[in-house]
C-alpha cells in the first residue's frame, strides 16, 4: 500500500511541473500559550491538465480544502514513512555496512522530500466556460494568454500544534528559519526554488506582541476578540519562492533607521541600547551596495530582527526583506571585540538579499555562483569600510583553508552529479563554508583577469536584467555568467573554456614548490618549480568526467600565467613568466635589473653578535638587507596579488624572509614571512629579533602583529635562551603595566588595534 502511494506521488511530481502559483495569501492566528498556529492559505494556481494540484505540506493538520469556494477531495502522503521492511539493516555487520545503510535511508528521505505530498483534486473548466473564453477571444475582449489557462483559487484550512522544524516556539518568542525545504512545515506551498510568486500575509497575535514578517507592513488592526488581539498585514510585491517567507513574533522594540526610512532594526527591550550602537553603520553598507550595483534595493523595505541566542536555530536566518539574527552579535560601546565580525555578518546577509533571495540559481549546480557573488559583494564592503588590509588578510586565510580542504569531489562547485545527489545539502556545514570561500576566490580571479570596472558592469547588468518586468524568472546560471564574462568582461573563449571546467567543474588547487639560485655571471635568477594538485587523482578525474565532453579540460594544469615578484637592491620587478599548465617540472630564467657593487658592502658593527643580530633587539635592521654577499636579491614572492587560488611553498634563505617581514608593506607578504619564520627547524636570534621588532611596530597591521606575538611564543626555547618569552613580557609591561600600582592598566578602547594586540597576551 505504501508503495502504491509513493508511486502515485512520483507520477504526480512529473504532472505537477505544469502547475504555477500566481499569488499566495497566508492568514494565521498564533497562540503563544498553547504553542499553536491555525488559519488558512489561499493560492491562485494554474492547475495542470490532469486537474491534480501537488503541494508540499509537512507536519500540518489539513482541515479542509476548497477550490473556487467548493469543497474538494485531497490526500496527504507523509514524507517520512517507516521502512517497509528491515532488509536494509539485515546486512549490517560492520561500521562500514551500517554507514552504507544509514546513507541509503538518508538519501531515500531526501528523495521523498522532493515529491508533492498534498494532492488536491481540482475540477477541470466546464465546457460552457471554455466556450465563453473562446467567444471572448474571438470578439477581442481579452487576448491575454491567461484565458487559456486553468486558474483556480485554492483555499486550505489547517493548523500546526507541535512545531518540530521550520517554525519554533520558546516562551513568548516565535521565529521561522530558512533551512532548505522547511517552509512547508508551517504553511502549505509549492516548496520549489523555481516557483516564485507575490504574497499577502496576515498574522494575528496577542496585543502585547509584534509580528514581523517578509514584505512591507501595510497596516495593523485590532480584532473583535476578547481580549482584543492585533493583526499585522504585510504585502510582498516582489515574487520569491516559499523558502524566503519569514516570521518573527515577540514583545519587540522597533528602532527605525535614522538615515534610511525603509530600514528597521528590531530586538527585545533588554537589547535596545546594544542594538542602537550595533547598527549605526548599517545605512552606509546599504547605500554602498545600491551605489555599487547602480540599482535600488529590490524589496520595498529591509528589516533586521535579533532574538536571544539560546532559541536561535542558527546565527543568521535570511528571508526576503527580513533577516533574523542571534542577539549575540549585538554589542555596546565598551565591548569592541564583536565589531568587525558583526558588521561583516550583517553585510553578508544584506548581500544575500541581492544574490540568493532576489536573484536565484537556475539549477542546483548554479548555487555556487549566487553564493560567490554575495561573498564578493561582502568583500567589497570589507575593503571599503574595514580597509584593504582586512580584506586581503581574510582572503588569504580563506584561500589557505580552501587549498587544504579542496581534495575531493565534495568541493567541486558545479558538478552536476554531485549537486543532484546531495539535494542542496552540499552547502551546509564545513564543506559549505569551504565551497563559499572557493566561490568567492574564483570570482576574484575572474575580476583580476577582466579588471574591477568590467566585473562591476557585469554585476550591474545581472541586477538590471533581473529588474526587467518582462522576465518571468530572476535566475542566473553559470552558462549565462560565462557568456557575460566573454561579452562584457572581454575574456577570450579559449580561456573561459578552460577556466570554468577546471576551477568550477572539478576539484583541486595547484600546489607549487619553488626554489631558486642566482647566476652571478649572467646576472639572472634561475627558478625551479614543481607543480602538483591538492586533489587525489581519482576524485578529480571523477568530477571531470561528470562534465560534458566539450567542457572537459584539455591537458594538465590551470589556465593562465603566474607572476613572480622580485625585490632587488634597485627596486621591485614583476615577471609574469610561470605557466600554470604543461609539464609539472619547470626551470625558468629571468634577468636581474640590479648589479652587485663592492661599494655596497657594510662593515659589521662592533656591537653585533656573530649571527648578525644586535644586542639591542629594538634596533632596525641595516638598510642593505642582502641575503648573501653574492646576490642583489632582497626577497622573492610568487603570486603577490592573489591572482590564483594556490598553495605556494617558496624556498629562500632566512635573511630574505626577514627582509620580506621588515620591508614589504603588503599584509599577505608579512603573514607569509611570519608563518615561515615560526616553522623554521632551527631558530636564530635574528629571527626572534625580527619578530619582536614587528610586534612593536604600531604602524603594522594589527592582525599580523598578533601573528608575530604567537610566533614569538612558539620560538621560546633553550635554543634561543627563551628570548621570545622575554620579549613578550617586556612588550606587555611597557604597553599595559602600571609600575606605580603594580597592576595592569585599564583597557584603552581609543586605539582598538593596540587593544586587540594586547588582548591576546592576557
Helices and strands as residue ranges (DSSP letters): H 2-15, G 16-18, E 20-31, E 36-46, E 52-55, E 61-67, E 70-71, E 74-76, H 87-90, H 95-113, E 118-121, H 127-139, G 145-148, E 151-160, E 167-170, E 173-176, G 183-185, E 197-206, E 210-213, E 216-222, E 229-240, G 242-244, E 247-250, E 252-256, E 263-268, G 269-271, H 272-278, G 279-281, H 282-293, E 302-307, E 316-319, E 322-326, G 327-329, H 339-354, E 360-361, G 364-366, H 367-381, I 382-386, H 388-405, G 409-411, H 416-422, G 425-427, H 429-450, H 452-466, E 475-476, H 478-487, H 493-503, E 510-519, E 524-533, H 537-545, G 549-551, E 557-568, E 571-581, E 585-591, G 598-600, E 633-638, E 646-651, H 654-663, H 667-678, H 685-695, H 702-715, G 718-720, H 723-736, E 737-738, E 743-744, H 752-759
